[in-house]
Amino acid sequence: MSYTHHTILASILFFQISLSNDSINSNDIHHVHFDIKSLYAPEEPEEIRKKIMDEIAQQQQNSNHTKKTEPFNEKDIEIMEFVFASSPQEAQCIVNYLQDPNYFPGVEKYRSAFFVGEPGTGKSITAQAIAHKMSQNGWEYKFLSSTSFLREYRNQTAIQLQKELEKIESSNKPTILIIDEIHRLLENTESKHHDTDATATALWTFLDRQQNNKNFFLIGTMNRIHKLPKPVKSRIISDYIEFPLITDPTIKNNIIRKHLTTKNSQISTDVTEDFLIKELEKINFYSGRDLEKLSKEILVKSKLSDKNKSSTITITQNNISQGINSYLKKRAAIQYDLEEETDEERQNRYHKENLEMHEKHFAQQQMMQPAMLKYQRQLNVFGSTNSKTIEAKEEINSLISDEQNQLYKDMMANTEARKAREAQAAAEKAKRDAENSLINQIKRIFS
């Protein structure tokens, strides 16, 4: 391997680093001009902040994001009661506490709860059930999705959230605020690629002010909690309630039977508890939504296999087995249990890999530099065939990994292939040009 070869290889290594850094910098360009600061910055006069808030309120006066949630219908109430009855006891006791502030002895500053669990474990429906029960005691409620606060420009999400919170605070009416998937507003506060620092600050400063406000209660639902900033974690460490997946076979059986027993369907007597437990064991963990979708699959298969096409169907063992097998196939087809990296996780991994590569290549260059200088001196004095020169060359080769050598070979192979394609294309173009020139000469002769 020649000295020029090693110089090219070193250039490749640093070129790789520069490419990765360029890709990061190109993304950072969009964030350089933004100024992230707290919504309650001391240098920001109150009258200016109020003016901004009034202007935003005027621009969005026709928005329907903040309307009071419509009353629940009969079907909604039935589902909520069913889910609420199987929800964690801590969640159920929120109703008791709101009705009687002395329900938990010595607990006075309980103004928020955060329901944490996998999608479909009943978090949102339980929150709605609590809101419905308290509405019968004179409480108002708002159910908002985290996405309803999202805005295009930096800090507008935080301002929109704060506007909603201040509206509730100024009304001085007993209100339950439910924010679905609230973790989306709070994660990645340290990342310059996200705009959640001011949003998280707006929320926790508001919650701090509501500690003694008995007319306010916040319920936030979350799929995960570990990515929240520490100031939020420290405030909700005793307020978050875990909603686990359903593992109890009796509960699973009861839920399935409830979903399968309707005014147009009934379960055959041959579907025993033991049979149902055995069939449901095909899937280890369930959420309430999983059981609902599984029930739909069983009902559809039962209807399609009903040769009598009657208005009321009887669900048999065979129908249940077919429905579960079909459901499992669909789960496998869509890779239901495979969790993809989030954009933030992927970005952090790339950044870590780039740093590791940079450190590794820098250390290698530090080791290779003396050996390359030694080789150059031997080459200049003794020539390429001298034993000392060959020894110096082998010393350099020992510092280059097989992976890097392969990288160089691949690059050179690609380069040679590209040169061959370019030469072939040039030859074909020259041939076409010559043919066209001859045709033009003939045309001129006979014209």
C-alpha positions as CSV (number, residue, x, y, z in Angstrom):
1,M,0.0,0.0,0.0
2,S,1.6,3.3,-1.1
3,Y,2.0,6.5,0.8
4,T,-0.5,8.1,-1.5
5,H,-2.9,5.2,-0.7
6,H,-2.6,6.0,3.0
7,T,-3.1,9.7,2.4
8,I,-6.3,9.0,0.5
9,L,-7.5,6.7,3.2
10,A,-6.9,9.3,5.8
11,S,-8.8,11.8,3.7
12,I,-11.7,9.4,3.4
13,L,-11.9,9.0,7.2
14,F,-12.1,12.8,7.7
15,F,-14.4,13.2,4.7
16,Q,-16.9,10.8,6.4
17,I,-16.7,12.8,9.6
18,S,-17.3,16.1,7.7
19,L,-20.3,14.6,5.9
20,S,-21.9,13.5,9.2
21,N,-21.2,16.9,10.7
22,D,-22.5,18.7,7.7
23,S,-25.8,16.8,7.9
24,I,-26.2,17.8,11.6
25,N,-25.3,21.4,10.9
26,S,-27.8,21.6,8.0
27,N,-30.6,20.7,10.4
28,D,-29.3,23.1,13.0
29,I,-29.5,26.0,10.7
30,H,-33.3,26.1,11.0
31,H,-33.0,26.6,14.8
32,V,-30.1,29.0,15.2
33,H,-32.3,32.2,15.0
34,F,-34.8,31.0,17.6
35,D,-34.6,32.4,21.1
36,I,-36.0,30.0,23.7
37,K,-36.9,31.7,26.9
38,S,-39.3,31.2,29.8
39,L,-42.8,32.6,29.4
40,Y,-42.3,34.4,32.7
41,A,-38.9,35.9,32.0
42,P,-38.2,38.8,34.4
43,E,-37.2,41.1,31.5
44,E,-40.6,40.7,29.8
45,P,-43.0,43.4,31.0
46,E,-46.4,42.2,32.0
47,E,-48.2,44.6,29.7
48,I,-46.3,43.3,26.7
49,R,-47.0,39.7,27.6
50,K,-50.7,40.5,28.0
51,K,-50.8,42.3,24.7
52,I,-49.3,39.2,22.9
53,M,-51.8,37.0,24.6
54,D,-54.7,39.2,23.7
55,E,-53.6,39.3,20.0
56,I,-53.4,35.5,19.9
57,A,-56.7,35.1,21.5
58,Q,-58.2,37.5,18.9
59,Q,-56.7,35.5,16.0
60,Q,-58.0,32.3,17.3
61,Q,-61.4,33.4,18.6
62,N,-63.2,31.1,16.1
63,S,-61.1,28.1,17.0
64,N,-63.1,25.1,18.3
65,H,-60.2,23.5,20.2
66,T,-61.4,24.8,23.6
67,K,-65.1,24.1,23.5
68,K,-66.5,22.4,26.5
69,T,-66.8,18.7,25.8
70,E,-70.3,17.7,24.6
71,P,-72.4,15.5,27.0
72,F,-71.8,11.8,26.8
73,N,-74.5,9.7,25.2
74,E,-75.9,6.5,26.7
75,K,-73.5,4.2,24.9
76,D,-70.5,6.3,26.0
77,I,-71.7,6.1,29.6
78,E,-72.1,2.4,29.5
79,I,-68.6,1.9,28.1
80,M,-67.1,4.3,30.6
81,E,-68.8,2.6,33.6
82,F,-67.5,-0.7,32.4
83,V,-63.9,0.5,32.0
84,F,-63.9,2.6,35.1
85,A,-65.0,-0.4,37.2
86,S,-61.8,-2.3,36.1
87,S,-59.4,0.7,36.3
88,P,-56.8,1.0,39.0
89,Q,-58.2,1.8,42.4
90,E,-56.1,5.0,42.7
91,A,-57.9,6.3,39.6
92,Q,-61.3,5.5,40.9
93,C,-60.6,7.2,44.2
94,I,-60.1,10.6,42.4
95,V,-63.8,10.9,42.3
96,N,-64.0,10.3,46.1
97,Y,-61.3,12.9,46.7
98,L,-62.9,15.6,44.5
99,Q,-66.2,15.0,46.3
100,D,-64.6,15.1,49.7
101,P,-61.2,17.0,50.0
102,N,-60.6,15.2,53.3
103,Y,-60.9,11.7,51.7
104,F,-57.1,11.2,51.9
105,P,-56.1,12.3,55.4
106,G,-53.4,15.0,55.3
107,V,-53.4,15.3,51.5
108,E,-54.2,18.9,50.5
109,K,-52.2,19.6,47.4
110,Y,-53.5,17.0,45.0
111,R,-54.5,18.9,41.9
112,S,-53.3,16.6,39.1
113,A,-53.1,12.9,38.1
114,F,-51.2,11.3,35.2
115,F,-52.4,8.0,33.8
116,V,-49.5,6.1,32.3
117,G,-49.7,2.9,30.2
118,E,-49.7,1.3,26.8
119,P,-52.1,2.5,24.2
120,G,-55.6,0.9,24.8
121,T,-55.3,0.3,28.5
122,G,-58.3,2.5,29.3
123,K,-56.5,5.7,30.3
124,S,-58.6,8.2,28.3
125,I,-61.9,6.4,28.9
126,T,-61.2,6.3,32.7
127,A,-60.4,10.1,32.6
128,Q,-63.7,10.7,30.8
129,A,-65.6,8.6,33.3
130,I,-64.2,10.7,36.1
131,A,-65.2,13.8,34.3
132,H,-68.7,12.5,33.7
133,K,-69.2,11.5,37.3
134,M,-68.0,14.9,38.5
135,S,-70.2,16.7,36.0
136,Q,-73.1,15.3,38.0
137,N,-71.6,17.2,41.0
138,G,-71.5,20.6,39.2
139,W,-68.0,20.3,37.7
140,E,-67.2,21.4,34.2
141,Y,-64.7,19.5,32.1
142,K,-62.6,19.9,28.9
143,F,-61.0,17.0,27.0
144,L,-58.1,18.2,24.8
145,S,-55.6,16.4,22.6
146,S,-52.0,17.4,22.9
147,T,-52.0,18.1,19.2
148,S,-54.6,20.8,19.6
149,F,-51.9,23.0,21.1
150,L,-49.3,22.6,18.4
151,R,-48.4,25.7,16.4
152,E,-46.0,26.5,13.6
153,Y,-43.6,28.9,15.3
154,R,-41.4,28.6,18.3
155,N,-43.1,29.1,21.7
156,Q,-46.6,29.4,20.2
157,T,-47.4,26.0,21.5
158,A,-46.5,27.1,25.0
159,I,-48.5,30.3,24.6
160,Q,-51.6,28.4,23.4
161,L,-51.3,26.0,26.3
162,Q,-50.9,28.9,28.8
163,K,-53.9,30.7,27.2
164,E,-56.1,27.6,27.9
165,L,-54.8,27.2,31.4
166,E,-55.3,30.9,32.2
167,K,-58.9,30.8,30.8
168,I,-59.7,27.9,33.2
169,E,-58.1,29.7,36.1
170,S,-59.9,33.0,35.5
171,S,-63.3,31.3,35.2
172,N,-63.0,30.2,38.9
173,K,-65.4,27.3,38.2
174,P,-64.8,23.8,39.3
175,T,-63.1,22.3,36.2
176,I,-61.5,19.0,35.2
177,L,-59.0,19.4,32.4
178,I,-58.0,16.3,30.5
179,I,-55.1,16.5,28.2
180,D,-54.7,13.3,26.1
181,E,-51.1,12.2,25.3
182,I,-49.7,15.0,27.4
183,H,-46.2,13.5,27.2
184,R,-45.9,14.8,23.6
185,L,-45.9,18.4,25.0
186,L,-43.2,17.7,27.6
187,E,-40.6,15.3,26.1
188,N,-37.2,16.3,24.6
189,T,-37.0,19.6,26.5
190,E,-33.2,19.5,26.2
191,S,-33.2,19.1,22.4
192,K,-32.7,22.0,20.1
193,H,-34.7,20.1,17.5
194,H,-37.9,20.3,19.6
195,D,-39.9,23.2,21.0
196,T,-41.0,21.8,24.4
197,D,-38.9,23.6,27.0
198,A,-41.2,26.6,27.3
199,T,-44.3,24.3,27.0
200,A,-43.1,22.2,30.0
201,T,-42.3,25.3,31.9
202,A,-45.7,26.8,31.3
203,L,-47.4,23.6,32.6
204,W,-45.4,23.0,35.7
205,T,-45.5,26.7,36.8
206,F,-49.3,26.7,36.3
207,L,-49.6,23.5,38.4
208,D,-47.5,25.0,41.1
209,R,-50.0,27.9,41.3
210,Q,-53.0,25.5,41.5
211,Q,-51.8,23.6,44.5
212,N,-54.4,25.1,46.8
213,N,-57.1,25.6,44.1
214,K,-59.9,23.2,45.0
215,N,-61.8,24.2,41.8
216,F,-59.2,22.7,39.4
217,F,-58.0,19.1,38.6
218,L,-55.8,18.1,35.7
219,I,-55.7,14.5,34.3
220,G,-53.0,13.8,31.7
221,T,-52.7,10.6,29.8
222,M,-49.3,9.3,28.8
223,N,-47.9,6.3,26.9
224,R,-44.6,6.7,28.6
225,I,-43.1,8.7,31.4
226,H,-39.3,8.1,31.4
227,K,-38.6,10.9,28.9
228,L,-40.2,13.7,30.8
229,P,-37.9,16.5,32.2
230,K,-36.8,16.1,35.8
231,P,-38.8,19.2,37.0
232,V,-42.0,17.5,35.8
233,K,-41.0,14.1,37.2
234,S,-40.4,15.6,40.6
235,R,-43.8,17.2,40.6
236,I,-45.8,14.1,39.5
237,I,-43.8,11.3,41.1
238,S,-46.7,10.6,43.6
239,D,-49.4,11.6,41.1
240,Y,-48.9,9.2,38.3
241,I,-51.0,6.1,38.1
242,E,-50.0,3.0,36.1
243,F,-52.5,1.4,33.8
244,P,-51.2,-2.1,33.2
245,L,-52.0,-4.5,30.4
246,I,-54.6,-7.1,31.2
247,T,-53.1,-10.5,32.3
248,D,-55.8,-11.8,34.6
249,P,-57.7,-14.5,32.6
250,T,-61.0,-13.9,34.4
251,I,-61.0,-10.2,33.5
252,K,-60.1,-11.0,29.9
253,N,-62.9,-13.6,29.7
254,N,-65.4,-11.1,31.2
255,I,-64.5,-8.4,28.8
256,I,-64.6,-10.7,25.7
257,R,-68.0,-12.1,26.8
258,K,-69.4,-8.6,27.3
259,H,-68.2,-7.5,23.8
260,L,-69.6,-10.7,22.1
261,T,-73.0,-10.6,23.8
262,T,-75.1,-8.0,22.0
263,K,-78.7,-7.7,20.9
264,N,-77.8,-9.5,17.7
265,S,-75.2,-12.1,19.0
266,Q,-75.0,-14.7,21.8
267,I,-72.3,-17.1,22.9
268,S,-72.9,-20.8,22.5
269,T,-72.9,-23.0,25.6
270,D,-70.0,-25.0,24.3
271,V,-67.8,-21.9,24.9
272,T,-66.7,-22.7,28.4
273,E,-64.4,-20.7,30.7
274,D,-61.6,-23.2,30.3
275,F,-61.9,-23.1,26.5
276,L,-61.8,-19.3,26.4
277,I,-58.9,-19.1,28.8
278,K,-56.9,-21.6,26.6
279,E,-57.7,-19.7,23.4
280,L,-56.8,-16.3,24.9
281,E,-53.5,-17.6,26.1
282,K,-52.3,-17.5,22.5
283,I,-51.7,-13.8,23.2
284,N,-49.8,-13.1,26.4
285,F,-50.8,-9.5,27.0
286,Y,-53.9,-7.5,26.2
287,S,-55.1,-4.0,26.5
288,G,-58.8,-3.2,26.6
289,R,-58.6,-2.0,23.0
290,D,-56.9,-5.3,22.0
291,L,-59.8,-7.2,23.4
292,E,-62.3,-4.9,21.7
293,K,-60.7,-5.4,18.3
294,L,-60.3,-9.1,18.9
295,S,-64.1,-9.3,19.7
296,K,-64.8,-7.5,16.4
297,E,-62.7,-10.0,14.5
298,I,-64.7,-12.9,16.1
299,L,-68.0,-11.3,15.4
300,V,-67.2,-10.7,11.8
301,K,-65.9,-14.3,11.3
302,S,-69.1,-15.6,13.0
303,K,-71.3,-13.6,10.7
304,L,-69.5,-14.6,7.6
305,S,-69.7,-18.3,8.6
306,D,-73.4,-18.2,9.4
307,K,-75.0,-20.1,6.5
308,N,-78.5,-19.3,7.6
309,K,-77.8,-15.6,7.4
310,S,-80.0,-15.0,10.4
311,S,-80.3,-11.6,12.1
312,T,-79.0,-13.1,15.4
313,I,-75.8,-15.2,15.4
314,T,-74.6,-17.8,17.9
315,I,-70.8,-17.7,18.4
316,T,-69.3,-21.1,18.7
317,Q,-65.9,-22.5,19.7
318,N,-64.9,-22.7,16.0
319,N,-65.9,-19.0,15.5
320,I,-63.7,-17.9,18.4
321,S,-60.7,-20.0,17.2
322,Q,-61.0,-18.6,13.7
323,G,-61.3,-15.0,15.0
324,I,-58.3,-15.3,17.2
325,N,-56.1,-16.9,14.5
326,S,-57.2,-14.2,12.0
327,Y,-56.4,-11.5,14.6
328,L,-52.9,-13.1,15.3
329,K,-52.1,-13.2,11.5
330,K,-53.0,-9.5,11.2
331,R,-50.9,-8.6,14.2
332,A,-47.9,-10.4,12.6
333,A,-48.5,-8.8,9.2
334,I,-48.4,-5.3,10.6
335,Q,-45.6,-6.1,13.1
336,Y,-47.9,-5.0,15.9
337,D,-45.4,-5.7,18.7
338,L,-42.4,-4.1,16.9
339,E,-41.6,-0.7,18.4
340,E,-39.8,1.7,15.9
341,E,-37.3,4.3,17.1
342,T,-38.7,7.8,17.5
343,D,-37.1,10.6,15.5
344,E,-35.4,11.8,18.7
345,E,-34.0,8.4,19.6
346,R,-32.7,7.9,16.0
347,Q,-31.2,11.4,16.0
348,N,-29.5,10.8,19.3
349,R,-28.1,7.5,18.2
350,Y,-26.7,9.0,15.0
351,H,-25.1,11.7,17.0
352,K,-23.5,9.2,19.4
353,E,-22.2,7.1,16.6
354,N,-20.7,10.2,14.9
355,L,-18.9,11.2,18.1
356,E,-17.6,7.7,18.6
357,M,-16.4,7.5,15.0
358,H,-14.7,10.9,15.3
359,E,-12.9,9.9,18.5
360,K,-11.8,6.6,17.0
361,H,-10.5,8.1,13.8
362,F,-8.7,10.9,15.6
363,A,-6.9,8.4,17.8
364,Q,-6.0,6.4,14.8
365,Q,-4.6,9.4,12.9
366,Q,-2.5,10.2,16.0
367,M,-1.0,6.7,15.9
368,M,-0.6,6.7,12.1
369,Q,1.1,10.1,11.7
370,P,4.6,9.1,13.1
371,A,4.5,5.8,11.1
372,M,3.6,7.7,7.9
373,L,6.4,10.3,8.5
374,K,8.9,7.5,9.1
375,Y,7.8,5.7,5.9
376,Q,8.2,8.9,3.9
377,R,11.7,9.5,5.2
378,Q,12.8,5.9,4.4
379,L,11.3,6.2,1.0
380,N,13.1,9.4,0.2
381,V,16.5,8.1,1.5
382,F,16.5,4.4,0.5
383,G,13.7,4.0,-2.1
384,S,10.7,1.7,-2.1
385,T,12.6,-1.6,-2.3
386,N,14.7,-1.2,0.8
387,S,14.0,-3.4,3.8
388,K,13.7,-0.5,6.2
389,T,11.1,1.2,3.8
390,I,9.2,-2.1,3.5
391,E,9.2,-2.5,7.3
392,A,7.9,1.1,7.8
393,K,5.1,0.4,5.3
394,E,4.1,-2.8,7.1
395,E,4.0,-0.8,10.4
396,I,1.4,1.5,8.7
397,N,-0.6,-1.4,7.4
398,S,-0.8,-2.9,10.9
399,L,-2.6,0.3,12.1
400,I,-5.3,0.1,9.5
401,S,-8.2,-2.2,10.3
402,D,-9.6,-4.8,7.8
403,E,-12.9,-2.8,7.8
404,Q,-11.1,0.4,6.7
405,N,-9.1,-1.5,4.1
406,Q,-12.3,-2.9,2.7
407,L,-13.8,0.6,2.7
408,Y,-10.8,1.8,0.6
409,K,-11.2,-1.2,-1.8
410,D,-14.9,-0.6,-2.2
411,M,-14.3,3.1,-2.9
412,M,-11.6,2.4,-5.4
413,A,-13.8,-0.3,-7.1
414,N,-16.7,2.2,-7.3
415,T,-14.3,4.8,-8.7
416,E,-12.9,2.5,-11.3
417,A,-16.4,1.4,-12.2
418,R,-17.6,5.0,-12.5
419,K,-14.5,5.8,-14.7
420,A,-15.3,2.8,-16.9
421,R,-18.9,3.9,-17.3
422,E,-17.8,7.5,-18.1
423,A,-15.3,6.2,-20.7
424,Q,-17.9,3.9,-22.3
425,A,-20.4,6.8,-22.4
426,A,-17.8,9.1,-24.0
427,A,-17.0,6.5,-26.6
428,E,-20.6,6.0,-27.5
429,K,-21.1,9.7,-27.7
430,A,-18.1,10.1,-30.0
431,K,-19.5,7.3,-32.2
432,R,-22.9,9.0,-32.4
433,D,-21.3,12.4,-33.1
434,A,-19.2,10.8,-35.9
435,E,-22.3,9.1,-37.4
436,N,-24.3,12.3,-37.2
437,S,-21.4,14.3,-38.8
438,L,-21.3,11.8,-41.7
439,I,-25.1,11.9,-42.2
440,N,-25.0,15.7,-42.3
441,Q,-22.2,15.6,-44.9
442,I,-24.2,13.2,-47.1
443,K,-27.3,15.5,-46.7
444,R,-25.3,18.5,-47.8
445,I,-24.0,16.7,-50.9
446,F,-27.5,15.7,-52.1
447,S,-29.3,18.8,-51.1
